[in-house]
Amino acid sequence: MAEDTGQEKSQEPTQKRIQDARKKGDIARSKELTTLALLMASAASALLFGSAIGEVMLGLFSFNFDLRRDEIIDPAYMGYHLFRSLFDAFLSLWGFFLLVTLATIFSATALGGWNFSGESLQPKGSRLDPIAGIKRMFSLKSLVELFKAIGKVVIVGSVAILAIYLLRPELLGMTAEAVNPAVLHALTIIAWAFLVISAAMIFIVLIDVPFQLYDYNKKLKMTLQEVKDEMKSTEGKPEVKSKIRQLQYEMSQRKMMKEVPTADVVITNPTHYAVAIRYDQSRSDAPVIVAKGVDFMALKIREVAEEYQVEILEAPSLARALYYAAEINEEVPSGLYTAVAQVLAYVFQLRDGQSQRGALRPPSDHELDIPDSLRRDE
């Protein structure tokens, strides 16, 4: 999209863009970080297990070269010596292999995390495109790789020369030692020198890791049009979303209208607002608003209430206050308890003695106790 329209990729990648890239095996990776971890783990393993490995190897040399005459002329001893040597060598090296393997695995997943993708293994014809290959040769990434290669040679080479120079007295002093102590001493020197030289790669890693994160984020950046297209594909077109919202609204209204017959009273404006209230002590401690509406919906609520003989009471101030103070299926606000109680007392008295309807007077709007903070007078 960006190449066709010439738009600049100025938008940060969305979560979907990142997930799609991971599915294709495209994640941030630093080869230098993996190399550093591998070298440091190898050096640490040499320091931890070097002496033990050296002693085992010296024993193997003695075992394989110090042979009796009958062992030399017997072909069966050849296989025995081979398998015995391999077994002893493996036992001495398992700690080294384990530490190096763990370091390689965890360093490889340090940036992008664990990711398994079969798409990255599939052959792609675009990789054989000579024009794309030339572009990669003269890209910023290739330039950074060139400077990293030069830096590795200079830094690692300088540290190696310095380490050898500082260890020169010990290396020369080994000539006066016996063979076995000299071998073990040499392994220790090599392990420490290897650790120091490997640590020089830290400078390269400190440059490579931020660059890899920057380059990966830059590659996934999107144009404004791509963001809009993705939002349309994931969330749907505006007209479809509008239709879904309309259907959801209609379903909620139908469900609300089914609750009107269960109400104890419908308080009206009388024409613009209608609020249906139900008070069931077994369900809640306070009256609950089961339906509410304005204009056409208020008319429908009144029609349903009349059909099911639900008491309708005109109280404009209370109707407006209830409509704006609470939502459907919510309890009446505590500030309107008194006013609603006055209305329900009148309704329950009518319900208990229908023959006395003429003797009862409904509470007038100005008699209802409505706090000023809840009033919505027109």
Protein Blocks (a to p, Z undefined) as FASTA:
>chain_A
ZZmnopacfbccdfklmmmmmmnopacddfklmmmmmmmmmmmmmmmmmmmmmmmmmmmm
mmmmmccfklmmmmklmmmmmmmmmmmmmmmmmmmmmmmmmmmmmmmmmmnopaddfklm
pccfklmpmklmmmmmmmmklmmmmmmmmmmmmmmmmmmmmmmmmmmmmmmmmmmpcfkl
mmmmmmmmmmmmmmmmmmmmmmmmmmmmmmmmmmmmmmmpccfklmmmmmmmmnopfklm
mmmmmmmmmmmmmmmmmmmmmpmbdcdfklmpccdddddfklpmbdcdfbdcehjlmmmm
mmmmmmnopacdddfklmmmmmmmpcehiacdfklmmmmmmmmmmmmmmmmmmmlmmmpc
cddfklpccdfklpccZZ
